[in-house]
Amino acid sequence: MKPASAPRRSVLPVLVLALLAALVIAAVWWATRPGPLLIQGEVAAPRVDVSARTSGRVVRIDADLGQRVEEGQPIAGLSNPQLVTAHAAAASGLEVARASEAAAGATRPEVIRAREAELAAAQADLRLAEEQLGRDTGLSQQGLRPQAALDQSTRNLDAAAGRVEAAEAQLDLARAGASPEERDVAAAQVAQAEAALAQRQADLDELEIFAPLSGEVSGRMIELGENVGPGAPLFTIVDLDQAWFTFNLREDLLAGLEMGDRLTIRIPALDREAEAQITLINVQGQFASWRATRATGDFDLRSFELRARPVEPLEGLRPGMSALIQLDR
């Protein structure tokens, strides 16, 4: 019996050694296996630099750093006396143009009465010329008037008739006022003056600065009494309600990521995790490429921007905060 048990005792140490070797290999693999890749990004949000379209002196500041403002809310006021003067001049020019248009469309009653009197006088002269021609014609038939006198009476009658026609035309002009062309010119001058006044009013309106969107004032670049020029930044407003996460990834890390996928993102500043949905995967410029070392036989890799928007609002989320995601390699 003893000789048969000897081989069994010799196999047992071999099995133990094999098991120990397997455990060592498993421990080494577990310790050296590639773990999840940690990618760091940051929080970004829409931001707008508010500026004035015209120059002026700052006379009022209604918003300050960190203040919440609503779209359309007044945040500053400027003063520009030159624009006020130009607006007054444009208003006066419009009044003059409207007065000219009214004058072109009407005639003074005194002028009409004078033209009526001229017509009445011309008609009286015509009646006298007709009577004189009648008398001269009768006397000429009796041989008491020479033909020359009859011819003169005829010419006087024609001249009187012409004066009546001229007086009637002058009265019609007085009653009608200006010609259609003159009225069109006057109307065009009124339209031009209205446009000039509207432009001056628009310039004055630009002296009042309003918030173009709702958000938080993250920058204020003006002080009371300061002169600012057109386009100079006055405030910076950030819309915290529309904040998103942004990450820069090499293209070899994009495998398995698609538009609409959801990611678990850790925000160290808030000491919490949040779920976000991918809304953008966009290639960046050549300057963001990862250059390979030719000796290794590798190839260049482009960088992509990945944006993800929080699925639910996150209180306290602010631009510039770090954001962390883990990707399986």
ZIGI-V831347 format. One record per residue. OMEGA is omega in radians with two decimals (999 if undefined). Layout:
omega->OMEGA
omega->OMEGA
This chain:
omega->-3.11
omega->3.11
omega->-3.11
omega->-3.10
omega->-3.12
omega->3.13
omega->-3.14
omega->3.14
omega->3.13
omega->-3.14
omega->-3.06
omega->3.11
omega->3.12
omega->3.12
omega->3.12
omega->3.12
omega->3.11
omega->3.13
omega->3.10
omega->3.12
omega->3.12
omega->3.12
omega->3.11
omega->3.14
omega->3.13
omega->3.13
omega->3.11
omega->3.13
omega->-3.13
omega->-3.12
omega->-3.05
omega->-3.10
omega->3.12
omega->3.13
omega->3.11
omega->-3.14
omega->-3.14
omega->-3.14
omega->3.12
omega->3.04
omega->3.14
omega->3.12
omega->3.07
omega->-3.12
omega->3.09
omega->3.11
omega->-3.10
omega->3.00
omega->-3.10
omega->3.13
omega->3.11
omega->3.13
omega->-3.11
omega->-3.14
omega->3.11
omega->3.10
omega->-3.12
omega->3.14
omega->-3.12
omega->3.07
omega->-3.06
omega->-3.13
omega->-3.12
omega->-3.11
omega->3.11
omega->-3.10
omega->3.06
omega->3.11
omega->3.12
omega->-3.14
omega->-3.13
omega->-3.12
omega->3.07
omega->-3.13
omega->3.11
omega->3.10
omega->3.13
omega->3.10
omega->3.12
omega->-3.11
omega->3.14
omega->3.12
omega->3.09
omega->3.11
omega->3.12
omega->3.10
omega->3.11
omega->3.11
omega->3.12
omega->3.09
omega->3.09
omega->3.11
omega->3.10
omega->3.10
omega->3.11
omega->-3.14
omega->3.11
omega->3.09
omega->3.11
omega->3.11
omega->3.10
omega->3.12
omega->3.13
omega->-3.10
omega->-3.11
omega->3.10
omega->-3.13
omega->3.14
omega->3.14
omega->3.13
omega->3.14
omega->3.13
omega->3.11
omega->3.11
omega->3.09
omega->3.11
omega->3.10
omega->3.12
omega->3.13
omega->3.12
omega->3.13
omega->3.11
omega->3.08
omega->3.08
omega->3.14
omega->3.11
omega->3.09
omega->3.14
omega->3.11
omega->3.13
omega->-3.14
omega->3.12
omega->3.11
omega->3.13
omega->-3.11
omega->3.13
omega->3.12
omega->-3.14
omega->3.14
omega->3.12
omega->3.10
omega->3.13
omega->-3.08
omega->3.13
omega->3.11
omega->-3.13
omega->3.14
omega->3.13
omega->3.10
omega->3.11
omega->3.12
omega->3.11
omega->3.11
omega->3.13
omega->3.10
omega->3.12
omega->3.12
omega->3.13
omega->3.13
omega->3.11
omega->3.10
omega->3.12
omega->3.08
omega->3.12
omega->3.13
omega->3.13
omega->3.10
omega->3.12
omega->3.12
omega->3.11
omega->3.09
omega->3.10
omega->-3.13
omega->3.14
omega->-3.11
omega->-3.10
omega->-3.08
omega->3.11
omega->3.09
omega->3.13
omega->3.12
omega->3.10
omega->3.09
omega->3.11
omega->3.14
omega->3.11
omega->3.11
omega->3.10
omega->3.08
omega->3.12
omega->3.12
omega->3.13
omega->3.09
omega->3.10
omega->3.12
omega->3.12
omega->3.11
omega->3.10
omega->3.12
omega->3.10
omega->3.08
omega->3.09
omega->3.11
omega->3.13
omega->-3.14
omega->3.09
omega->3.07
omega->-3.07
omega->-3.14
omega->3.09
omega->-3.12
omega->3.12
omega->3.09
omega->-3.14
omega->-3.10
omega->3.10
omega->-3.14
omega->3.12
omega->3.06
omega->-3.02
omega->-3.08
omega->3.04
omega->3.12
omega->3.13
omega->-3.10
omega->3.04
omega->3.13
omega->3.13
omega->3.13
omega->3.11
omega->3.14
omega->-3.13
omega->3.13
omega->-3.14
omega->2.95
omega->-3.11
omega->-3.14
omega->3.11
omega->-3.09
omega->-3.11
omega->-3.11
omega->-3.10
omega->3.10
omega->3.07
omega->3.12
omega->-3.13
omega->3.04
omega->-3.07
omega->2.95
omega->-3.05
omega->3.12
omega->3.10
omega->-3.08
omega->-3.10
omega->3.12
omega->3.12
omega->-3.12
omega->3.09
omega->3.13
omega->3.10
omega->3.13
omega->-3.13
omega->3.00
omega->-3.02
omega->3.09
omega->3.11
omega->-3.10
omega->-3.09
omega->3.12
omega->-3.12
omega->3.13
omega->3.04
omega->-3.13
omega->3.10
omega->-3.12
omega->-3.11
omega->-3.12
omega->-3.14
omega->-3.11
omega->2.95
omega->-2.96
omega->-3.14
omega->3.08
omega->-3.06
omega->-3.14
omega->-3.13
omega->-3.11
omega->3.14
omega->3.04
omega->-3.06
omega->3.13
omega->3.02
omega->-3.03
omega->-3.08
omega->-3.10
omega->-3.11
omega->3.14
omega->-3.12
omega->-3.13
omega->3.13
omega->3.09
omega->3.07
omega->3.14
omega->3.01
omega->3.09
omega->3.09
omega->3.09
omega->-3.13
omega->3.14
omega->3.11
omega->3.10
omega->3.12
omega->3.14
omega->3.13
omega->3.11
omega->-3.14
omega->-3.06
omega->3.11
omega->3.13
omega->3.11
omega->3.11
omega->3.08
omega->-3.06
omega->3.02
omega->3.09
omega->3.12
omega->3.07
omega->-3.14
omega->999
